[in-house]
Amino acid sequence: MPLYGGEAKGRFSAEMGCTPPAYSLSAGLAGVELDPLLSDIYGYSRSLSGRLSAECVARGAGAGWDEVRKGLAAKGRFSLDGGVLRSGGIIKGIGPIMLMLGRQAKCREFISMGELLAKAPSETAMKRCDGAFRFDGDGWGVGDMLVETEDPKCPLRLKIAGRMGFDGALRFDGRASFPRGSACYAQLAPYFPDDGGWIELPFPIPIGGTLGNPRVDADASAEGVAKCAAGIGAARVRREIEKKIEKALAPAPAKDEGGKGRPQKIDDVGRELLKSGSKEILKQMLKQ
C-alpha cells in the first residue's frame, strides 16, 4: 500500500470471540517520507526529514482505540536514509557542557572544544540513523539507537536511549563520541581511551525538548560533568609529575672537582623534584 511516497505492508489478525477482543499485527515500512508524516501526526514541519524504513510486531486488546492503545505492546527496528535534522539544539547544546567541563577541570582543550561545538550548523545531515523501538501505553521507547553526522568540521556519533511521549516530548540520554582525525578527538585524546577509532565522553548527554525542537539540558549534566572533571584533574596531576620526573632524569651533566661531567645520582633526582616545586604535586598524587 502506498504511504507518504513509500510503501506500507503488513498482516492484521483479530480474535473477536474473547473479551475484550485481541489483536495482533506485523507491519513494515519502506522508503516513507518522514517530513510529511511528522507534520501530519505532530505538526512538526521540516524539522526532521529522510526516508523511513521499519519492521515491527504488535499485540493488543480492547473494544475502542483508547483501550487498545493502553494495552498495545509493539517492538521493532527502524532506519532513516538521507536524514537531515534542522535544529542545532543537540550538537550546539553539547558546547556549554564542554565549556563547563573545561572550566571545572581547568582544561583549555575542552574549552576550545566547547567553542567549536557551539558553532555547529543549524542543519545537520546524518550519515547513519537506526535503532530499536518499542511502543506501550505511555509512548515510544528508543534503545540501541545510533546517529552519526556528516559534518566534516565536527563529526559526531550519538548512542541514544530513552522515551518519547505521545505529544513528542523527549526524555533521552545520549552518549557522544568523536572519530579519530577530528578536532574534538584531538582535544579528548590526552584524557580518554580510544575505542575502535572513537573517543566517547564518559557521561550522558540529557536530551529533552520535542522531536520538532530537540535540545540538550546542560543543567542535568552538571553532576556527571563534575565527576568527570575530578578524574581529569587527577590525570593532569599525574601527567605533570611524569613531566617533572622525565626532566629530572635527563638533566645536564653535573661538574665534578676536575670539571668533568658526571651522571646525576638518584638522591640528586629526589632533591631536584622537591626543589622544582613538586612536593605538593606528589602529595596530591598519593591521595588518588
C-alpha positions as CSV (number, residue, x, y, z in Angstrom):
1,M,0.0,0.0,0.0
2,P,1.4,3.4,-0.9
3,L,2.2,5.6,2.1
4,Y,3.9,9.1,2.0
5,G,5.9,8.4,-1.1
6,G,6.9,4.9,0.2
7,E,5.2,1.6,0.9
8,A,3.5,0.0,3.8
9,K,2.7,-3.6,4.2
10,G,1.5,-5.9,7.0
11,R,-0.8,-8.5,8.3
12,F,-3.5,-8.0,10.9
13,S,-5.5,-10.6,12.8
14,A,-8.2,-10.4,15.4
15,E,-9.8,-12.8,17.9
16,M,-13.3,-11.4,18.3
17,G,-14.6,-14.4,20.3
18,C,-12.7,-13.3,23.5
19,T,-13.4,-10.5,25.9
20,P,-12.0,-8.0,25.2
21,P,-11.2,-8.7,21.6
22,A,-7.5,-9.4,20.9
23,Y,-5.4,-8.2,18.0
24,S,-2.0,-8.8,16.5
25,L,-0.1,-7.0,13.8
26,S,3.1,-7.4,11.9
27,A,4.0,-4.5,9.6
28,G,6.7,-2.9,7.6
29,L,7.5,0.5,6.1
30,A,9.9,1.1,3.2
31,G,11.0,4.5,1.9
32,V,8.4,6.5,3.7
33,E,9.0,10.3,3.6
34,L,9.4,11.3,7.3
35,D,8.8,15.0,6.9
36,P,5.1,15.0,5.9
37,L,4.5,12.0,8.2
38,L,5.7,14.0,11.3
39,S,3.9,17.1,10.0
40,D,0.6,15.3,9.9
41,I,1.0,13.5,13.2
42,Y,2.7,16.1,15.4
43,G,2.5,19.3,13.4
44,Y,6.4,19.3,13.0
45,S,7.2,20.7,9.6
46,R,10.8,20.4,8.1
47,S,12.3,19.5,11.5
48,L,13.4,16.1,10.5
49,S,13.4,14.6,7.0
50,G,14.6,11.4,5.3
51,R,13.2,8.1,4.1
52,L,12.0,5.9,6.9
53,S,12.1,2.1,6.8
54,A,10.9,-0.1,9.7
55,E,9.7,-3.5,10.8
56,C,7.5,-4.2,13.8
57,V,5.2,-6.7,15.6
58,A,2.4,-5.6,17.9
59,R,-0.2,-7.1,20.2
60,G,-3.2,-5.6,21.9
61,A,-6.8,-6.0,23.1
62,G,-9.8,-3.8,23.6
63,A,-13.1,-2.6,22.1
64,G,-12.0,1.0,21.3
65,W,-8.9,2.9,20.4
66,D,-8.2,4.2,23.9
67,E,-8.5,0.8,25.3
68,V,-6.4,-0.8,22.5
69,R,-3.7,1.9,22.9
70,K,-3.3,1.4,26.6
71,G,-2.9,-2.4,26.2
72,L,-0.9,-2.3,23.0
73,A,2.7,-3.5,23.0
74,A,4.9,-3.2,19.9
75,K,8.6,-3.6,19.2
76,G,10.8,-3.4,16.1
77,R,13.7,-1.7,14.3
78,F,13.9,1.3,12.1
79,S,16.4,3.1,9.8
80,L,16.5,6.5,8.2
81,D,18.2,7.1,4.9
82,G,19.2,10.6,3.8
83,G,18.3,12.0,7.2
84,V,18.6,15.8,7.9
85,L,17.9,17.3,11.3
86,R,17.1,21.0,11.0
87,S,17.9,22.0,14.6
88,G,21.2,22.9,16.1
89,G,19.9,22.2,19.5
90,I,21.6,18.8,20.0
91,I,25.1,19.4,18.7
92,K,25.3,23.1,19.8
93,G,23.9,22.1,23.2
94,I,26.9,19.9,23.9
95,G,29.1,23.0,23.7
96,P,28.1,24.5,27.1
97,I,28.7,21.1,28.7
98,M,32.2,21.0,27.4
99,L,32.8,24.6,28.5
100,M,31.5,23.6,31.9
101,L,33.9,20.6,31.9
102,G,36.8,22.8,30.8
103,R,36.3,25.4,33.5
104,Q,35.9,22.8,36.3
105,A,38.9,20.8,35.2
106,K,40.9,23.9,34.3
107,C,41.5,22.3,30.9
108,R,41.8,24.6,27.9
109,E,41.4,21.7,25.5
110,F,37.7,21.3,26.5
111,I,37.0,25.0,26.5
112,S,38.3,25.1,22.9
113,M,36.1,22.0,22.1
114,G,33.0,23.7,23.6
115,E,33.6,26.8,21.5
116,L,33.9,24.6,18.4
117,L,30.6,22.7,19.1
118,A,28.8,26.0,19.8
119,K,29.4,27.0,16.2
120,A,27.7,23.8,14.8
121,P,25.4,24.5,11.8
122,S,21.6,24.5,12.4
123,E,21.1,21.9,9.7
124,T,22.8,18.5,10.3
125,A,23.0,15.7,7.7
126,M,23.0,12.2,9.1
127,K,25.4,9.6,7.8
128,R,23.6,7.0,9.8
129,C,20.4,6.8,11.9
130,D,19.0,3.5,13.0
131,G,17.9,1.6,16.2
132,A,15.3,-0.4,18.0
133,F,12.0,0.9,19.3
134,R,9.1,-0.2,21.4
135,F,5.6,1.2,22.0
136,D,3.3,0.9,25.0
137,G,0.5,2.9,26.7
138,D,3.0,5.7,27.8
139,G,4.6,6.4,24.4
140,W,7.5,5.4,22.3
141,G,10.7,3.9,23.7
142,V,14.0,4.0,21.9
143,G,17.1,1.9,22.6
144,D,20.2,0.9,20.7
145,M,19.8,4.0,18.5
146,L,22.8,5.3,16.7
147,V,23.2,8.6,14.9
148,E,26.3,9.7,13.0
149,T,26.5,13.1,11.5
150,E,28.2,14.1,8.2
151,D,29.5,17.4,9.3
152,P,33.2,17.5,8.2
153,K,34.1,20.2,10.7
154,C,32.7,18.4,13.7
155,P,31.7,14.8,13.0
156,L,29.8,13.2,15.9
157,R,28.2,9.9,16.9
158,L,25.4,9.7,19.4
159,K,24.1,6.5,21.1
160,I,20.6,7.3,22.2
161,A,18.2,5.6,24.6
162,G,15.0,6.9,26.3
163,R,11.4,7.7,25.7
164,M,9.2,9.9,23.6
165,G,5.7,10.8,24.7
166,F,2.6,10.9,22.6
167,D,3.0,14.6,22.5
168,G,6.5,14.3,21.0
169,A,8.3,15.3,24.3
170,L,11.7,13.7,24.6
171,R,13.4,12.1,27.6
172,F,16.6,10.7,26.1
173,D,20.2,10.2,27.2
174,G,22.9,10.3,24.5
175,R,26.5,9.1,24.6
176,A,28.6,11.3,22.4
177,S,31.7,10.0,20.6
178,F,34.1,11.7,18.2
179,P,36.2,10.0,15.5
180,R,39.9,9.9,15.1
181,G,41.1,12.7,12.9
182,S,38.5,15.2,14.1
183,A,39.4,18.3,16.1
184,C,37.3,17.2,19.0
185,Y,39.1,13.8,19.1
186,A,42.4,15.6,19.4
187,Q,41.2,17.6,22.4
188,L,40.0,14.4,24.1
189,A,42.8,12.1,23.3
190,P,45.1,13.0,26.2
191,Y,42.4,12.1,28.8
192,F,40.1,9.4,27.4
193,P,40.8,6.0,25.8
194,D,40.3,5.2,22.1
195,D,37.7,2.6,21.3
196,G,37.9,1.5,17.7
197,G,38.9,4.9,16.4
198,W,36.3,6.8,18.5
199,I,36.6,8.5,21.9
200,E,33.4,8.6,24.0
201,L,32.6,11.2,26.6
202,P,32.3,9.3,30.0
203,F,29.0,10.9,31.0
204,P,25.5,11.0,29.4
205,I,24.1,14.0,27.5
206,P,20.4,14.5,28.6
207,I,18.3,15.3,25.5
208,G,14.9,17.0,26.1
209,G,12.6,19.3,24.2
210,T,10.4,17.8,21.5
211,L,11.0,15.8,18.3
212,G,10.4,19.1,16.4
213,N,12.9,21.0,18.6
214,P,15.3,18.7,20.5
215,R,17.7,20.3,23.0
216,V,20.4,19.4,25.4
217,D,19.8,20.0,29.1
218,A,23.2,21.2,30.3
219,D,21.9,21.7,33.9
220,A,21.0,18.0,34.1
221,S,24.6,17.1,33.0
222,A,26.2,19.1,35.8
223,E,26.7,16.2,38.3
224,G,28.3,13.9,35.7
225,V,30.5,16.7,34.4
226,A,31.7,17.4,38.0
227,K,32.7,13.8,38.5
228,C,34.5,13.7,35.1
229,A,36.3,17.0,35.9
230,A,37.7,15.5,39.1
231,G,39.0,12.5,37.2
232,I,40.6,14.8,34.6
233,G,42.2,16.8,37.4
234,A,43.8,13.7,38.8
235,A,45.1,12.8,35.3
236,R,46.6,16.2,34.8
237,V,48.4,15.9,38.2
238,R,49.9,12.5,37.1
239,R,50.9,14.0,33.8
240,E,52.7,16.9,35.5
241,I,54.5,14.5,37.7
242,E,55.6,12.4,34.8
243,K,57.0,15.6,33.0
244,K,58.9,16.6,36.1
245,I,60.4,13.2,36.6
246,E,61.4,12.9,32.9
247,K,63.1,16.3,33.2
248,A,64.9,15.4,36.4
249,L,66.1,12.1,35.0
250,A,67.6,13.8,32.0
251,P,69.5,16.8,33.4
252,A,72.6,18.5,32.0
253,P,75.7,16.6,33.3
254,A,76.9,17.9,36.7
255,K,80.5,19.0,37.1
256,D,82.9,17.2,39.4
257,E,86.0,18.7,41.1
258,G,88.0,18.1,37.9
259,G,85.5,20.0,35.8
260,K,84.3,16.8,34.1
261,G,80.7,15.8,33.7
262,R,79.2,13.1,35.9
263,P,75.8,11.4,35.8
264,Q,73.3,12.6,38.4
265,K,72.6,10.3,41.3
266,I,69.2,9.1,42.4
267,D,69.5,11.3,45.6
268,D,70.1,14.3,43.3
269,V,66.9,13.4,41.4
270,G,64.8,13.4,44.6
271,R,66.3,16.8,45.6
272,E,65.6,18.2,42.2
273,L,61.9,17.1,42.3
274,L,61.5,18.8,45.7
275,K,63.4,22.0,44.6
276,S,61.3,22.3,41.4
277,G,58.1,22.6,43.4
278,S,56.9,19.0,43.0
279,K,56.3,18.4,46.7
280,E,52.6,19.4,46.6
281,I,52.1,17.6,43.4
282,L,53.5,14.4,44.9
283,K,51.1,14.8,47.9
284,Q,48.2,15.1,45.6
285,M,49.2,12.0,43.7
286,L,49.4,10.0,46.9
287,K,45.9,10.9,47.7
288,Q,44.4,9.5,44.5
